[in-house]
Amino acid sequence: MCSPDPVNCFPVLVNILSNTFLRLFNSTARLRVWSELFYTGENGELKNYIFFGLFTYLLVLAAGLPPLFAMSNVEDYKVKSMSC
């Protein structure tokens, strides 16, 4: 059931125990476990979608952070706070 890799053993054990408990409670549901962390198929469209989504997120983040620092400095100036 388990490969020599210890990383795969725990999920398989949890799967066996979970399915056993489900059968004990007369449930028809079953759990499945697979060892591939990510989808490994080559899909260029998916890669472009992820790239442009992250790129857009970073642009919004980069546009939003400088005003935050500027407003903090303006507030410090208004209350005349000083740092040592």
mmCIF file of the N, C-alpha and C atoms, coordinates in Angstrom:
data_MODEL
# 
_entry.id   MODEL 
# 
loop_
_atom_site.group_PDB 
_atom_site.id 
_atom_site.type_symbol 
_atom_site.label_atom_id 
_atom_site.label_alt_id 
_atom_site.label_comp_id 
_atom_site.label_asym_id 
_atom_site.label_entity_id 
_atom_site.label_seq_id 
_atom_site.pdbx_PDB_ins_code 
_atom_site.Cartn_x 
_atom_site.Cartn_y 
_atom_site.Cartn_z 
_atom_site.occupancy 
_atom_site.B_iso_or_equiv 
_atom_site.pdbx_formal_charge 
_atom_site.auth_seq_id 
_atom_site.auth_comp_id 
_atom_site.auth_asym_id 
_atom_site.auth_atom_id 
_atom_site.pdbx_PDB_model_num 
ATOM 1   N N  . MET A 1 1  ? 0.815   -1.190 0.000   1.00 0.00 ? 1  MET A N  1 
ATOM 2   C CA . MET A 1 1  ? 0.000   0.000  0.000   1.00 0.00 ? 1  MET A CA 1 
ATOM 3   C C  . MET A 1 1  ? 0.860   1.256  0.000   1.00 0.00 ? 1  MET A C  1 
ATOM 4   N N  . CYS A 1 2  ? 1.927   1.271  0.784   1.00 0.00 ? 2  CYS A N  1 
ATOM 5   C CA . CYS A 1 2  ? 2.790   2.449  0.840   1.00 0.00 ? 2  CYS A CA 1 
ATOM 6   C C  . CYS A 1 2  ? 4.041   2.199  0.020   1.00 0.00 ? 2  CYS A C  1 
ATOM 7   N N  . SER A 1 3  ? 4.487   3.247  -0.635  1.00 0.00 ? 3  SER A N  1 
ATOM 8   C CA . SER A 1 3  ? 5.764   3.140  -1.329  1.00 0.00 ? 3  SER A CA 1 
ATOM 9   C C  . SER A 1 3  ? 6.867   3.342  -0.292  1.00 0.00 ? 3  SER A C  1 
ATOM 10  N N  . PRO A 1 4  ? 8.112   3.078  -0.643  1.00 0.00 ? 4  PRO A N  1 
ATOM 11  C CA . PRO A 1 4  ? 9.201   3.271  0.326   1.00 0.00 ? 4  PRO A CA 1 
ATOM 12  C C  . PRO A 1 4  ? 9.354   4.737  0.760   1.00 0.00 ? 4  PRO A C  1 
ATOM 13  N N  . ASP A 1 5  ? 8.731   5.637  0.019   1.00 0.00 ? 5  ASP A N  1 
ATOM 14  C CA . ASP A 1 5  ? 8.793   7.056  0.358   1.00 0.00 ? 5  ASP A CA 1 
ATOM 15  C C  . ASP A 1 5  ? 7.913   7.337  1.575   1.00 0.00 ? 5  ASP A C  1 
ATOM 16  N N  . PRO A 1 6  ? 8.460   7.853  2.674   1.00 0.00 ? 6  PRO A N  1 
ATOM 17  C CA . PRO A 1 6  ? 7.625   8.086  3.861   1.00 0.00 ? 6  PRO A CA 1 
ATOM 18  C C  . PRO A 1 6  ? 6.600   9.207  3.658   1.00 0.00 ? 6  PRO A C  1 
ATOM 19  N N  . VAL A 1 7  ? 6.796   10.059 2.657   1.00 0.00 ? 7  VAL A N  1 
ATOM 20  C CA . VAL A 1 7  ? 5.860   11.151 2.402   1.00 0.00 ? 7  VAL A CA 1 
ATOM 21  C C  . VAL A 1 7  ? 4.511   10.604 1.953   1.00 0.00 ? 7  VAL A C  1 
ATOM 22  N N  . ASN A 1 8  ? 4.525   9.488  1.227   1.00 0.00 ? 8  ASN A N  1 
ATOM 23  C CA . ASN A 1 8  ? 3.288   8.929  0.697   1.00 0.00 ? 8  ASN A CA 1 
ATOM 24  C C  . ASN A 1 8  ? 2.559   8.047  1.700   1.00 0.00 ? 8  ASN A C  1 
ATOM 25  N N  . CYS A 1 9  ? 3.225   7.584  2.721   1.00 0.00 ? 9  CYS A N  1 
ATOM 26  C CA . CYS A 1 9  ? 2.624   6.630  3.651   1.00 0.00 ? 9  CYS A CA 1 
ATOM 27  C C  . CYS A 1 9  ? 1.518   7.249  4.501   1.00 0.00 ? 9  CYS A C  1 
ATOM 28  N N  . PHE A 1 10 ? 1.715   8.435  5.019   1.00 0.00 ? 10 PHE A N  1 
ATOM 29  C CA . PHE A 1 10 ? 0.727   9.027  5.908   1.00 0.00 ? 10 PHE A CA 1 
ATOM 30  C C  . PHE A 1 10 ? -0.604  9.310  5.204   1.00 0.00 ? 10 PHE A C  1 
ATOM 31  N N  . PRO A 1 11 ? -0.599  9.925  4.003   1.00 0.00 ? 11 PRO A N  1 
ATOM 32  C CA . PRO A 1 11 ? -1.889  10.135 3.333   1.00 0.00 ? 11 PRO A CA 1 
ATOM 33  C C  . PRO A 1 11 ? -2.613  8.831  3.014   1.00 0.00 ? 11 PRO A C  1 
ATOM 34  N N  . VAL A 1 12 ? -1.883  7.795  2.663   1.00 0.00 ? 12 VAL A N  1 
ATOM 35  C CA . VAL A 1 12 ? -2.517  6.500  2.375   1.00 0.00 ? 12 VAL A CA 1 
ATOM 36  C C  . VAL A 1 12 ? -3.129  5.929  3.652   1.00 0.00 ? 12 VAL A C  1 
ATOM 37  N N  . LEU A 1 13 ? -2.414  6.026  4.752   1.00 0.00 ? 13 LEU A N  1 
ATOM 38  C CA . LEU A 1 13 ? -2.931  5.536  6.031   1.00 0.00 ? 13 LEU A CA 1 
ATOM 39  C C  . LEU A 1 13 ? -4.195  6.297  6.443   1.00 0.00 ? 13 LEU A C  1 
ATOM 40  N N  . VAL A 1 14 ? -4.180  7.619  6.302   1.00 0.00 ? 14 VAL A N  1 
ATOM 41  C CA . VAL A 1 14 ? -5.352  8.425  6.637   1.00 0.00 ? 14 VAL A CA 1 
ATOM 42  C C  . VAL A 1 14 ? -6.518  8.058  5.731   1.00 0.00 ? 14 VAL A C  1 
ATOM 43  N N  . ASN A 1 15 ? -6.246  7.808  4.467   1.00 0.00 ? 15 ASN A N  1 
ATOM 44  C CA . ASN A 1 15 ? -7.294  7.416  3.525   1.00 0.00 ? 15 ASN A CA 1 
ATOM 45  C C  . ASN A 1 15 ? -7.915  6.081  3.929   1.00 0.00 ? 15 ASN A C  1 
ATOM 46  N N  . ILE A 1 16 ? -7.097  5.120  4.292   1.00 0.00 ? 16 ILE A N  1 
ATOM 47  C CA . ILE A 1 16 ? -7.608  3.805  4.696   1.00 0.00 ? 16 ILE A CA 1 
ATOM 48  C C  . ILE A 1 16 ? -8.457  3.929  5.952   1.00 0.00 ? 16 ILE A C  1 
ATOM 49  N N  . LEU A 1 17 ? -7.975  4.672  6.951   1.00 0.00 ? 17 LEU A N  1 
ATOM 50  C CA . LEU A 1 17 ? -8.728  4.844  8.186   1.00 0.00 ? 17 LEU A CA 1 
ATOM 51  C C  . LEU A 1 17 ? -10.039 5.602  7.953   1.00 0.00 ? 17 LEU A C  1 
ATOM 52  N N  . SER A 1 18 ? -9.986  6.648  7.141   1.00 0.00 ? 18 SER A N  1 
ATOM 53  C CA . SER A 1 18 ? -11.198 7.428  6.877   1.00 0.00 ? 18 SER A CA 1 
ATOM 54  C C  . SER A 1 18 ? -12.246 6.587  6.165   1.00 0.00 ? 18 SER A C  1 
ATOM 55  N N  . ASN A 1 19 ? -11.836 5.821  5.167   1.00 0.00 ? 19 ASN A N  1 
ATOM 56  C CA . ASN A 1 19 ? -12.790 4.984  4.449   1.00 0.00 ? 19 ASN A CA 1 
ATOM 57  C C  . ASN A 1 19 ? -13.339 3.875  5.348   1.00 0.00 ? 19 ASN A C  1 
ATOM 58  N N  . THR A 1 20 ? -12.515 3.378  6.263   1.00 0.00 ? 20 THR A N  1 
ATOM 59  C CA . THR A 1 20 ? -12.993 2.371  7.212   1.00 0.00 ? 20 THR A CA 1 
ATOM 60  C C  . THR A 1 20 ? -14.073 2.950  8.121   1.00 0.00 ? 20 THR A C  1 
ATOM 61  N N  . PHE A 1 21 ? -13.829 4.160  8.631   1.00 0.00 ? 21 PHE A N  1 
ATOM 62  C CA . PHE A 1 21 ? -14.835 4.802  9.480   1.00 0.00 ? 21 PHE A CA 1 
ATOM 63  C C  . PHE A 1 21 ? -16.115 5.108  8.704   1.00 0.00 ? 21 PHE A C  1 
ATOM 64  N N  . LEU A 1 22 ? -15.963 5.498  7.441   1.00 0.00 ? 22 LEU A N  1 
ATOM 65  C CA . LEU A 1 22 ? -17.157 5.753  6.637   1.00 0.00 ? 22 LEU A CA 1 
ATOM 66  C C  . LEU A 1 22 ? -17.974 4.479  6.442   1.00 0.00 ? 22 LEU A C  1 
ATOM 67  N N  . ARG A 1 23 ? -17.296 3.358  6.226   1.00 0.00 ? 23 ARG A N  1 
ATOM 68  C CA . ARG A 1 23 ? -18.017 2.089  6.064   1.00 0.00 ? 23 ARG A CA 1 
ATOM 69  C C  . ARG A 1 23 ? -18.700 1.668  7.363   1.00 0.00 ? 23 ARG A C  1 
ATOM 70  N N  . LEU A 1 24 ? -18.042 1.938  8.505   1.00 0.00 ? 24 LEU A N  1 
ATOM 71  C CA . LEU A 1 24 ? -18.640 1.586  9.797   1.00 0.00 ? 24 LEU A CA 1 
ATOM 72  C C  . LEU A 1 24 ? -19.950 2.343  10.032  1.00 0.00 ? 24 LEU A C  1 
ATOM 73  N N  . PHE A 1 25 ? -20.018 3.563  9.531   1.00 0.00 ? 25 PHE A N  1 
ATOM 74  C CA . PHE A 1 25 ? -21.227 4.363  9.715   1.00 0.00 ? 25 PHE A CA 1 
ATOM 75  C C  . PHE A 1 25 ? -22.196 4.236  8.548   1.00 0.00 ? 25 PHE A C  1 
ATOM 76  N N  . ASN A 1 26 ? -22.020 3.197  7.732   1.00 0.00 ? 26 ASN A N  1 
ATOM 77  C CA . ASN A 1 26 ? -22.900 2.887  6.598   1.00 0.00 ? 26 ASN A CA 1 
ATOM 78  C C  . ASN A 1 26 ? -23.025 4.046  5.614   1.00 0.00 ? 26 ASN A C  1 
ATOM 79  N N  . SER A 1 27 ? -21.947 4.726  5.376   1.00 0.00 ? 27 SER A N  1 
ATOM 80  C CA . SER A 1 27 ? -21.955 5.821  4.415   1.00 0.00 ? 27 SER A CA 1 
ATOM 81  C C  . SER A 1 27 ? -21.569 5.291  3.039   1.00 0.00 ? 27 SER A C  1 
ATOM 82  N N  . THR A 1 28 ? -22.126 5.884  2.010   1.00 0.00 ? 28 THR A N  1 
ATOM 83  C CA . THR A 1 28 ? -21.770 5.470  0.643   1.00 0.00 ? 28 THR A CA 1 
ATOM 84  C C  . THR A 1 28 ? -20.640 6.318  0.085   1.00 0.00 ? 28 THR A C  1 
ATOM 85  N N  . ALA A 1 29 ? -20.244 7.364  0.783   1.00 0.00 ? 29 ALA A N  1 
ATOM 86  C CA . ALA A 1 29 ? -19.165 8.230  0.317   1.00 0.00 ? 29 ALA A CA 1 
ATOM 87  C C  . ALA A 1 29 ? -17.815 7.552  0.516   1.00 0.00 ? 29 ALA A C  1 
ATOM 88  N N  . ARG A 1 30 ? -16.889 7.873  -0.327  1.00 0.00 ? 30 ARG A N  1 
ATOM 89  C CA . ARG A 1 30 ? -15.525 7.363  -0.228  1.00 0.00 ? 30 ARG A CA 1 
ATOM 90  C C  . ARG A 1 30 ? -14.546 8.502  -0.459  1.00 0.00 ? 30 ARG A C  1 
ATOM 91  N N  . LEU A 1 31 ? -13.395 8.429  0.183   1.00 0.00 ? 31 LEU A N  1 
ATOM 92  C CA . LEU A 1 31 ? -12.338 9.407  -0.001  1.00 0.00 ? 31 LEU A CA 1 
ATOM 93  C C  . LEU A 1 31 ? -11.257 8.817  -0.881  1.00 0.00 ? 31 LEU A C  1 
ATOM 94  N N  . ARG A 1 32 ? -10.710 9.664  -1.728  1.00 0.00 ? 32 ARG A N  1 
ATOM 95  C CA . ARG A 1 32 ? -9.601  9.237  -2.584  1.00 0.00 ? 32 ARG A CA 1 
ATOM 96  C C  . ARG A 1 32 ? -8.391  10.122 -2.315  1.00 0.00 ? 32 ARG A C  1 
ATOM 97  N N  . VAL A 1 33 ? -7.215  9.540  -2.342  1.00 0.00 ? 33 VAL A N  1 
ATOM 98  C CA . VAL A 1 33 ? -5.969  10.277 -2.124  1.00 0.00 ? 33 VAL A CA 1 
ATOM 99  C C  . VAL A 1 33 ? -5.048  9.994  -3.290  1.00 0.00 ? 33 VAL A C  1 
ATOM 100 N N  . TRP A 1 34 ? -4.393  11.025 -3.783  1.00 0.00 ? 34 TRP A N  1 
ATOM 101 C CA . TRP A 1 34 ? -3.381  10.828 -4.811  1.00 0.00 ? 34 TRP A CA 1 
ATOM 102 C C  . TRP A 1 34 ? -2.130  11.585 -4.402  1.00 0.00 ? 34 TRP A C  1 
ATOM 103 N N  . SER A 1 35 ? -1.009  11.166 -4.919  1.00 0.00 ? 35 SER A N  1 
ATOM 104 C CA . SER A 1 35 ? 0.265   11.686 -4.427  1.00 0.00 ? 35 SER A CA 1 
ATOM 105 C C  . SER A 1 35 ? 0.838   12.799 -5.289  1.00 0.00 ? 35 SER A C  1 
ATOM 106 N N  . GLU A 1 36 ? 0.203   13.164 -6.393  1.00 0.00 ? 36 GLU A N  1 
ATOM 107 C CA . GLU A 1 36 ? 0.714   14.267 -7.194  1.00 0.00 ? 36 GLU A CA 1 
ATOM 108 C C  . GLU A 1 36 ? 0.304   15.575 -6.542  1.00 0.00 ? 36 GLU A C  1 
ATOM 109 N N  . LEU A 1 37 ? 1.283   16.433 -6.263  1.00 0.00 ? 37 LEU A N  1 
ATOM 110 C CA . LEU A 1 37 ? 0.982   17.679 -5.583  1.00 0.00 ? 37 LEU A CA 1 
ATOM 111 C C  . LEU A 1 37 ? 0.244   18.659 -6.481  1.00 0.00 ? 37 LEU A C  1 
ATOM 112 N N  . PHE A 1 38 ? 0.671   18.755 -7.717  1.00 0.00 ? 38 PHE A N  1 
ATOM 113 C CA . PHE A 1 38 ? 0.091   19.708 -8.645  1.00 0.00 ? 38 PHE A CA 1 
ATOM 114 C C  . PHE A 1 38 ? -0.247  19.003 -9.947  1.00 0.00 ? 38 PHE A C  1 
ATOM 115 N N  . TYR A 1 39 ? -1.129  19.611 -10.700 1.00 0.00 ? 39 TYR A N  1 
ATOM 116 C CA . TYR A 1 39 ? -1.451  19.077 -12.019 1.00 0.00 ? 39 TYR A CA 1 
ATOM 117 C C  . TYR A 1 39 ? -0.229  19.240 -12.904 1.00 0.00 ? 39 TYR A C  1 
ATOM 118 N N  . THR A 1 40 ? 0.226   18.164 -13.503 1.00 0.00 ? 40 THR A N  1 
ATOM 119 C CA . THR A 1 40 ? 1.484   18.208 -14.242 1.00 0.00 ? 40 THR A CA 1 
ATOM 120 C C  . THR A 1 40 ? 1.295   18.306 -15.745 1.00 0.00 ? 40 THR A C  1 
ATOM 121 N N  . GLY A 1 41 ? 0.080   18.392 -16.218 1.00 0.00 ? 41 GLY A N  1 
ATOM 122 C CA . GLY A 1 41 ? -0.151  18.491 -17.656 1.00 0.00 ? 41 GLY A CA 1 
ATOM 123 C C  . GLY A 1 41 ? 0.332   19.822 -18.206 1.00 0.00 ? 41 GLY A C  1 
ATOM 124 N N  . GLU A 1 42 ? 0.809   19.818 -19.412 1.00 0.00 ? 42 GLU A N  1 
ATOM 125 C CA . GLU A 1 42 ? 1.273   21.044 -20.048 1.00 0.00 ? 42 GLU A CA 1 
ATOM 126 C C  . GLU A 1 42 ? 0.079   21.760 -20.659 1.00 0.00 ? 42 GLU A C  1 
ATOM 127 N N  . ASN A 1 43 ? -0.233  22.908 -20.120 1.00 0.00 ? 43 ASN A N  1 
ATOM 128 C CA . ASN A 1 43 ? -1.326  23.706 -20.641 1.00 0.00 ? 43 ASN A CA 1 
ATOM 129 C C  . ASN A 1 43 ? -0.855  25.153 -20.688 1.00 0.00 ? 43 ASN A C  1 
ATOM 130 N N  . GLY A 1 44 ? -0.520  25.629 -21.885 1.00 0.00 ? 44 GLY A N  1 
ATOM 131 C CA . GLY A 1 44 ? -0.002  26.982 -22.038 1.00 0.00 ? 44 GLY A CA 1 
ATOM 132 C C  . GLY A 1 44 ? -1.016  28.045 -21.677 1.00 0.00 ? 44 GLY A C  1 
ATOM 133 N N  . GLU A 1 45 ? -2.277  27.779 -21.973 1.00 0.00 ? 45 GLU A N  1 
ATOM 134 C CA . GLU A 1 45 ? -3.320  28.756 -21.667 1.00 0.00 ? 45 GLU A CA 1 
ATOM 135 C C  . GLU A 1 45 ? -3.459  28.946 -20.160 1.00 0.00 ? 45 GLU A C  1 
ATOM 136 N N  . LEU A 1 46 ? -3.375  27.861 -19.410 1.00 0.00 ? 46 LEU A N  1 
ATOM 137 C CA . LEU A 1 46 ? -3.453  27.951 -17.956 1.00 0.00 ? 46 LEU A CA 1 
ATOM 138 C C  . LEU A 1 46 ? -2.262  28.715 -17.394 1.00 0.00 ? 46 LEU A C  1 
ATOM 139 N N  . LYS A 1 47 ? -1.068  28.468 -17.933 1.00 0.00 ? 47 LYS A N  1 
ATOM 140 C CA . LYS A 1 47 ? 0.116   29.188 -17.461 1.00 0.00 ? 47 LYS A CA 1 
ATOM 141 C C  . LYS A 1 47 ? -0.012  30.679 -17.728 1.00 0.00 ? 47 LYS A C  1 
ATOM 142 N N  . ASN A 1 48 ? -0.534  31.051 -18.912 1.00 0.00 ? 48 ASN A N  1 
ATOM 143 C CA . ASN A 1 48 ? -0.723  32.469 -19.219 1.00 0.00 ? 48 ASN A CA 1 
ATOM 144 C C  . ASN A 1 48 ? -1.745  33.095 -18.279 1.00 0.00 ? 48 ASN A C  1 
ATOM 145 N N  . TYR A 1 49 ? -2.810  32.378 -17.983 1.00 0.00 ? 49 TYR A N  1 
ATOM 146 C CA . TYR A 1 49 ? -3.843  32.882 -17.095 1.00 0.00 ? 49 TYR A CA 1 
ATOM 147 C C  . TYR A 1 49 ? -3.272  33.140 -15.697 1.00 0.00 ? 49 TYR A C  1 
ATOM 148 N N  . ILE A 1 50 ? -2.498  32.195 -15.194 1.00 0.00 ? 50 ILE A N  1 
ATOM 149 C CA . ILE A 1 50 ? -1.887  32.350 -13.871 1.00 0.00 ? 50 ILE A CA 1 
ATOM 150 C C  . ILE A 1 50 ? -0.883  33.495 -13.871 1.00 0.00 ? 50 ILE A C  1 
ATOM 151 N N  . PHE A 1 51 ? -0.061  33.575 -14.926 1.00 0.00 ? 51 PHE A N  1 
ATOM 152 C CA . PHE A 1 51 ? 0.955   34.623 -15.008 1.00 0.00 ? 51 PHE A CA 1 
ATOM 153 C C  . PHE A 1 51 ? 0.312   36.003 -15.016 1.00 0.00 ? 51 PHE A C  1 
ATOM 154 N N  . PHE A 1 52 ? -0.683  36.203 -15.877 1.00 0.00 ? 52 PHE A N  1 
ATOM 155 C CA . PHE A 1 52 ? -1.292  37.521 -15.972 1.00 0.00 ? 52 PHE A CA 1 
ATOM 156 C C  . PHE A 1 52 ? -2.124  37.851 -14.738 1.00 0.00 ? 52 PHE A C  1 
ATOM 157 N N  . GLY A 1 53 ? -2.693  36.853 -14.085 1.00 0.00 ? 53 GLY A N  1 
ATOM 158 C CA . GLY A 1 53 ? -3.404  37.099 -12.835 1.00 0.00 ? 53 GLY A CA 1 
ATOM 159 C C  . GLY A 1 53 ? -2.463  37.577 -11.750 1.00 0.00 ? 53 GLY A C  1 
ATOM 160 N N  . LEU A 1 54 ? -1.335  36.902 -11.612 1.00 0.00 ? 54 LEU A N  1 
ATOM 161 C CA . LEU A 1 54 ? -0.344  37.319 -10.605 1.00 0.00 ? 54 LEU A CA 1 
ATOM 162 C C  . LEU A 1 54 ? 0.276   38.664 -10.952 1.00 0.00 ? 54 LEU A C  1 
ATOM 163 N N  . PHE A 1 55 ? 0.505   38.885 -12.241 1.00 0.00 ? 55 PHE A N  1 
ATOM 164 C CA . PHE A 1 55 ? 1.074   40.157 -12.690 1.00 0.00 ? 55 PHE A CA 1 
ATOM 165 C C  . PHE A 1 55 ? 0.136   41.314 -12.365 1.00 0.00 ? 55 PHE A C  1 
ATOM 166 N N  . THR A 1 56 ? -1.150  41.122 -12.611 1.00 0.00 ? 56 THR A N  1 
ATOM 167 C CA . THR A 1 56 ? -2.145  42.153 -12.300 1.00 0.00 ? 56 THR A CA 1 
ATOM 168 C C  . THR A 1 56 ? -2.202  42.409 -10.802 1.00 0.00 ? 56 THR A C  1 
ATOM 169 N N  . TYR A 1 57 ? -2.169  41.338 -10.020 1.00 0.00 ? 57 TYR A N  1 
ATOM 170 C CA . TYR A 1 57 ? -2.185  41.475 -8.558  1.00 0.00 ? 57 TYR A CA 1 
ATOM 171 C C  . TYR A 1 57 ? -0.979  42.283 -8.080  1.00 0.00 ? 57 TYR A C  1 
ATOM 172 N N  . LEU A 1 58 ? 0.199   41.997 -8.621  1.00 0.00 ? 58 LEU A N  1 
ATOM 173 C CA . LEU A 1 58 ? 1.402   42.722 -8.214  1.00 0.00 ? 58 LEU A CA 1 
ATOM 174 C C  . LEU A 1 58 ? 1.338   44.186 -8.623  1.00 0.00 ? 58 LEU A C  1 
ATOM 175 N N  . LEU A 1 59 ? 0.757   44.476 -9.795  1.00 0.00 ? 59 LEU A N  1 
ATOM 176 C CA . LEU A 1 59 ? 0.623   45.875 -10.216 1.00 0.00 ? 59 LEU A CA 1 
ATOM 177 C C  . LEU A 1 59 ? -0.295  46.644 -9.273  1.00 0.00 ? 59 LEU A C  1 
ATOM 178 N N  . VAL A 1 60 ? -1.399  46.044 -8.878  1.00 0.00 ? 60 VAL A N  1 
ATOM 179 C CA . VAL A 1 60 ? -2.308  46.703 -7.950  1.00 0.00 ? 60 VAL A CA 1 
ATOM 180 C C  . VAL A 1 60 ? -1.619  46.899 -6.598  1.00 0.00 ? 60 VAL A C  1 
ATOM 181 N N  . LEU A 1 61 ? -0.881  45.903 -6.157  1.00 0.00 ? 61 LEU A N  1 
ATOM 182 C CA . LEU A 1 61 ? -0.163  46.002 -4.893  1.00 0.00 ? 61 LEU A CA 1 
ATOM 183 C C  . LEU A 1 61 ? 0.899   47.101 -4.960  1.00 0.00 ? 61 LEU A C  1 
ATOM 184 N N  . ALA A 1 62 ? 1.640   47.159 -6.064  1.00 0.00 ? 62 ALA A N  1 
ATOM 185 C CA . ALA A 1 62 ? 2.681   48.164 -6.215  1.00 0.00 ? 62 ALA A CA 1 
ATOM 186 C C  . ALA A 1 62 ? 2.088   49.565 -6.298  1.00 0.00 ? 62 ALA A C  1 
ATOM 187 N N  . ALA A 1 63 ? 0.899   49.699 -6.865  1.00 0.00 ? 63 ALA A N  1 
ATOM 188 C CA . ALA A 1 63 ? 0.267   51.012 -6.958  1.00 0.00 ? 63 ALA A CA 1 
ATOM 189 C C  . ALA A 1 63 ? -0.341  51.438 -5.626  1.00 0.00 ? 63 ALA A C  1 
ATOM 190 N N  . GLY A 1 64 ? -0.686  50.501 -4.774  1.00 0.00 ? 64 GLY A N  1 
ATOM 191 C CA . GLY A 1 64 ? -1.367  50.832 -3.536  1.00 0.00 ? 64 GLY A CA 1 
ATOM 192 C C  . GLY A 1 64 ? -0.463  51.053 -2.340  1.00 0.00 ? 64 GLY A C  1 
ATOM 193 N N  . LEU A 1 65 ? 0.746   50.525 -2.362  1.00 0.00 ? 65 LEU A N  1 
ATOM 194 C CA . LEU A 1 65 ? 1.611   50.646 -1.185  1.00 0.00 ? 65 LEU A CA 1 
ATOM 195 C C  . LEU A 1 65 ? 2.254   52.019 -0.992  1.00 0.00 ? 65 LEU A C  1 
ATOM 196 N N  . PRO A 1 66 ? 2.773   52.679 -2.015  1.00 0.00 ? 66 PRO A N  1 
ATOM 197 C CA . PRO A 1 66 ? 3.403   53.988 -1.772  1.00 0.00 ? 66 PRO A CA 1 
ATOM 198 C C  . PRO A 1 66 ? 2.479   55.020 -1.139  1.00 0.00 ? 66 PRO A C  1 
ATOM 199 N N  . PRO A 1 67 ? 1.205   55.142 -1.558  1.00 0.00 ? 67 PRO A N  1 
ATOM 200 C CA . PRO A 1 67 ? 0.340   56.105 -0.854  1.00 0.00 ? 67 PRO A CA 1 
ATOM 201 C C  . PRO A 1 67 ? 0.143   55.765 0.622   1.00 0.00 ? 67 PRO A C  1 
ATOM 202 N N  . LEU A 1 68 ? 0.180   54.493 0.954   1.00 0.00 ? 68 LEU A N  1 
ATOM 203 C CA . LEU A 1 68 ? 0.034   54.091 2.353   1.00 0.00 ? 68 LEU A CA 1 
ATOM 204 C C  . LEU A 1 68 ? 1.187   54.640 3.188   1.00 0.00 ? 68 LEU A C  1 
ATOM 205 N N  . PHE A 1 69 ? 2.407   54.529 2.662   1.00 0.00 ? 69 PHE A N  1 
ATOM 206 C CA . PHE A 1 69 ? 3.565   55.062 3.380   1.00 0.00 ? 69 PHE A CA 1 
ATOM 207 C C  . PHE A 1 69 ? 3.519   56.592 3.433   1.00 0.00 ? 69 PHE A C  1 
ATOM 208 N N  . ALA A 1 70 ? 3.070   57.216 2.346   1.00 0.00 ? 70 ALA A N  1 
ATOM 209 C CA . ALA A 1 70 ? 2.998   58.681 2.317   1.00 0.00 ? 70 ALA A CA 1 
ATOM 210 C C  . ALA A 1 70 ? 1.985   59.186 3.327   1.00 0.00 ? 70 ALA A C  1 
ATOM 211 N N  . MET A 1 71 ? 0.833   58.535 3.428   1.00 0.00 ? 71 MET A N  1 
ATOM 212 C CA . MET A 1 71 ? -0.181  58.968 4.391   1.00 0.00 ? 71 MET A CA 1 
ATOM 213 C C  . MET A 1 71 ? 0.314   58.790 5.825   1.00 0.00 ? 71 MET A C  1 
ATOM 214 N N  . SER A 1 72 ? 1.077   57.748 6.062   1.00 0.00 ? 72 SER A N  1 
ATOM 215 C CA . SER A 1 72 ? 1.630   57.540 7.393   1.00 0.00 ? 72 SER A CA 1 
ATOM 216 C C  . SER A 1 72 ? 2.574   58.682 7.752   1.00 0.00 ? 72 SER A C  1 
ATOM 217 N N  . ASN A 1 73 ? 3.398   59.104 6.798   1.00 0.00 ? 73 ASN A N  1 
ATOM 218 C CA . ASN A 1 73 ? 4.328   60.204 7.061   1.00 0.00 ? 73 ASN A CA 1 
ATOM 219 C C  . ASN A 1 73 ? 3.589   61.513 7.275   1.00 0.00 ? 73 ASN A C  1 
ATOM 220 N N  . VAL A 1 74 ? 2.507   61.741 6.523   1.00 0.00 ? 74 VAL A N  1 
ATOM 221 C CA . VAL A 1 74 ? 1.732   62.967 6.689   1.00 0.00 ? 74 VAL A CA 1 
ATOM 222 C C  . VAL A 1 74 ? 1.088   62.999 8.071   1.00 0.00 ? 74 VAL A C  1 
ATOM 223 N N  . GLU A 1 75 ? 0.555   61.865 8.522   1.00 0.00 ? 75 GLU A N  1 
ATOM 224 C CA . GLU A 1 75 ? -0.047  61.800 9.853   1.00 0.00 ? 75 GLU A CA 1 
ATOM 225 C C  . GLU A 1 75 ? 1.000   62.065 10.940  1.00 0.00 ? 75 GLU A C  1 
ATOM 226 N N  . ASP A 1 76 ? 2.186   61.506 10.755  1.00 0.00 ? 76 ASP A N  1 
ATOM 227 C CA . ASP A 1 76 ? 3.258   61.759 11.725  1.00 0.00 ? 76 ASP A CA 1 
ATOM 228 C C  . ASP A 1 76 ? 3.626   63.241 11.758  1.00 0.00 ? 76 ASP A C  1 
ATOM 229 N N  . TYR A 1 77 ? 3.632   63.881 10.592  1.00 0.00 ? 77 TYR A N  1 
ATOM 230 C CA . TYR A 1 77 ? 3.965   65.303 10.516  1.00 0.00 ? 77 TYR A CA 1 
ATOM 231 C C  . TYR A 1 77 ? 2.890   66.141 11.217  1.00 0.00 ? 77 TYR A C  1 
ATOM 232 N N  . LYS A 1 78 ? 1.599   65.755 11.032  1.00 0.00 ? 78 LYS A N  1 
ATOM 233 C CA . LYS A 1 78 ? 0.496   66.526 11.631  1.00 0.00 ? 78 LYS A CA 1 
ATOM 234 C C  . LYS A 1 78 ? 0.543   66.476 13.152  1.00 0.00 ? 78 LYS A C  1 
ATOM 235 N N  . VAL A 1 79 ? 0.845   65.333 13.712  1.00 0.00 ? 79 VAL A N  1 
ATOM 236 C CA . VAL A 1 79 ? 0.870   65.223 15.177  1.00 0.00 ? 79 VAL A CA 1 
ATOM 237 C C  . VAL A 1 79 ? 2.245   65.541 15.745  1.00 0.00 ? 79 VAL A C  1 
ATOM 238 N N  . LYS A 1 80 ? 3.163   65.924 14.883  1.00 0.00 ? 80 LYS A N  1 
ATOM 239 C CA . LYS A 1 80 ? 4.525   66.324 15.246  1.00 0.00 ? 80 LYS A CA 1 
ATOM 240 C C  . LYS A 1 80 ? 5.245   65.253 16.059  1.00 0.00 ? 80 LYS A C  1 
ATOM 241 N N  . SER A 1 81 ? 5.103   63.997 15.604  1.00 0.00 ? 81 SER A N  1 
ATOM 242 C CA . SER A 1 81 ? 5.794   62.908 16.294  1.00 0.00 ? 81 SER A CA 1 
ATOM 243 C C  . SER A 1 81 ? 7.205   62.780 15.739  1.00 0.00 ? 81 SER A C  1 
ATOM 244 N N  . MET A 1 82 ? 8.114   62.369 16.612  1.00 0.00 ? 82 MET A N  1 
ATOM 245 C CA . MET A 1 82 ? 9.509   62.187 16.218  1.00 0.00 ? 82 MET A CA 1 
ATOM 246 C C  . MET A 1 82 ? 9.972   60.818 16.632  1.00 0.00 ? 82 MET A C  1 
ATOM 247 N N  . SER A 1 83 ? 10.846  60.246 15.834  1.00 0.00 ? 83 SER A N  1 
ATOM 248 C CA . SER A 1 83 ? 11.436  58.963 16.209  1.00 0.00 ? 83 SER A CA 1 
ATOM 249 C C  . SER A 1 83 ? 12.871  59.202 16.633  1.00 0.00 ? 83 SER A C  1 
ATOM 250 N N  . CYS A 1 84 ? 13.321  58.444 17.590  1.00 0.00 ? 84 CYS A N  1 
ATOM 251 C CA . CYS A 1 84 ? 14.677  58.633 18.119  1.00 0.00 ? 84 CYS A CA 1 
ATOM 252 C C  . CYS A 1 84 ? 15.691  57.978 17.250  1.00 0.00 ? 84 CYS A C  1 
# 
